[in-house]
Amino acid sequence: MLSLDAITTEKRLDASKDIDRLSTLDMLRLLNEEDARVPKAVEAVLPAIAEAVESIAARLKKGGRLIYAGAGTSGRLGVLDASECPPTYGTDPDLVVGLIAGGRDAMFVAKEGAEDSKDLAKSDLAALQLSGGDALVALAASGRTPYAIGALEYARERGALAIALSCSEGSLLASQADIAITPVTGPEVITGSTRMKAGTAQKLVLNMLSTGTMVRLGKVYGNLMVDVRATNEKLRARARRIVMEAADVPAEQATHLLAEAEGSAKLAILMALTGRSTKDCRALLAETDGHLREAIEEGGKEPT
């Protein structure tokens, strides 16, 4: 029988033992006070997150993928982070992939039994043809979920980078990882409800992993998402604003540049700042692996 006594995220929080007797305002104050502890827990593991970002980016630059695998809340957070990368950074949907135990339906209806199978994780990753060039982030607040452990084991078997993201000290998941990220958030206000502090910590770390990786891949210029995929009116307006900000041009010119660049804010900015043709600017971006700042510097040089 599984013992939860040693799992940090399953312990009882003394401060909330009488939460059902508190006024609504005092209850919410308690929740807020506990939530405020989460950023400090993440801060404590920044070196591990930095190592993970650099290692993930190195693999993606060589054609690898970033894959998240988890169950329940952890799995949903991974899928959420992966699904946001294409519209935000213009990535191929296959570059960052989220797996949740139980498949797509588990995003909306809990399938708690699916988390108990290591083999399910291995078959899910086999279906993705996980290779040694990929990076795998296994997520489990407790650090002992079989699905996440199975994913990590399979990643190591395949030679992929194996990263563990958990919120419990001394977890089995962390012990088996190449890089262990363990923001210890402590017992939850509602005992064992890891969608709360642990889930918040995981979301913050996932934000850092994907954002940091995309910055290193040249998907950001300054603090502008220059590879944004303008697939709706809001994103088209954002792309126009990005070109206006980065190239210091009025809206009408930004719209014209985006039309010439077939919607690519990065290409439109490069055209505006270098005065070169669309063809030349495409070539510059290809030469610099899509890094706009490097392309601008190269484009400003006299042609040889």
Buried (B, 14 or more C-beta within 10 A) or exposed (E): EEEEEEBBBBBEBEEBEEBEEEEEEEBEEBBEEBBEBBEEBBEEBEEBBEBBBEBBBBBBEEEBBBBBBBBBBBBBBBBBBBBBBBBBBBBEEEBBBBBBBBEEEBBEEBBEEBBBBBEBBBEBBEEBEBEEBBBBBBBBBBBBBBBBBBBBBBBBEBEBBBBBBBBBBEBBBBEBBBBBBBBBBBBBBEBBBBBBBBBBBBBBBBBBBBBBBBBBBBBBBEEBBBBBBBEEEEBBEBBBBBBBBBBEBEEEBBBBBBEBBEBBBBBBBBBBBBEBEBEBBBBBBEEBEBBBEBBBEBBEEEEE
